[in-house]
């Protein structure tokens, strides 16, 4: 069963700007240079409460410990913001304990033995709707 999304954002939690974002506009502005475009995309996301959107937060293990306790990104992961948004969080196994303790996590998948290119191909094939 393939999924279709209007918006897909891959956000590196290693990036200080991303991890310190306080609203969806700040996250979107990491990808779009145009203020007008950022506002339009952000408004649409807010209007739909994140429906048909996938946020991939890459690097939970690189997310600052203070931000793991309270942040806009954590609010999204826990469903306190953008309630209809689909969220995927990546982390190295050793750092995923706190993430797994969140009540909003409904599936845990551990991927082992893949090279970066193979992971990209797998995720792309699973998320992109066949034409």
N, C-alpha and C positions, 0 to 999 in steps of 0.2 A: 504494500500500500504506500504510494508515493505522496509526499506532502508538497504543497505549493504555498509560497510565501510572497507577499508584496514587497517586503523589506527583509534583508538579511544583513546583519552587521557582525563582523568579527572584531571583538574589542580585546586588546591585549591588556591584561591587568597589571602588567609590568610598567605600562605607560602611566606616569604620574597624572597627566591631564585626564585620562580616562578614569583612573581610580578615584580621583577627587571630584568628578562631575557631580553636580547636585540636581540636575534635571536632564530630561531627554534632549533638550536643545544642545546642551554642552556635549553630549555623546554624539549626536548627529553632526555637530560642527567639526568633529575630528575627521569626518569623511567628505564633507562638502565645504568648499571655500566660500561659496556665495551665501551671504546672510539671508537673502530672500528665499533661496532654495532650502536652507536649514530651517527657516521658520515654517515654510510650507510642509516639509516632511514632518517636522516636529508636531505641527498642528494636526496633521492627519493621524499620526501615531496616538496623540492624546485623545482625539475624537473617537477612535476605535478601541481605545484602551489596550493597544498593542495587538489587536486581532490580526491574524495573517502576517505576523512578524516573528522572525527568529533572531534572537540575540545569542551570539556565541561568546562567552567570556572565557578567554584563553589565559590560563596560568593562575588559577586560584592559589597555588603554592607561592606565587610571586606577588600576590596581593598583600599590601602592608597589613600587618597584624591588627593595627588600630582600625583599619578600614573593614576588616572582617567582622568587627563587632557592631559597627553602625555606619552605613553609607547608603547612598542612593542605589548603587549596584546591588548591595545586599537586600535592599527593599524590593528590587525587581526579582531577585532570585527567590525571595521568600513570598512573593506574590502580594506585597503591600503596595506596589506600584505596577502599572501596566498589567493588570490582572489576567488579560487574555493572551499575553505574550508567551511564546514558546522560548524556553531558555535551555541552553546547553552550556555546561561549565566543565572546563578541562582542568586537570590537576595531576601532578605526580602523586602516586599512591601514598607516599609517606606523609603528605600534607593534607590529605582529603578527610581526615577524621572529623574536623569541625564542620566541614561541608556536609558530610553524611549525617550529622546530628540535626541538621535543619529539617523541620517537619515538612517543608515544601518539596524536598527531593523525593521524586516518585520512581526513579529508576537509576540504578548504578551499573555502569558498564566499565569493565577494565579491559583495555586494549594492550596487548603485549606482542612484541616481536615484529612490529611493522616499522618500516622506514618512513620518513616524512612524506615522500611521494606516494607511497602506498596508502597511507592514512588519508591524504588529500583525495585520492581517487575513490576510495571507499566512501568517505563522507559525501563527496560530490554525487556519486551514483545513488546514494540513499536519499539525498535531499532534493535533487533536481528532478522535476516531473518529466517523464518521457514525453517526447513530442510525437 
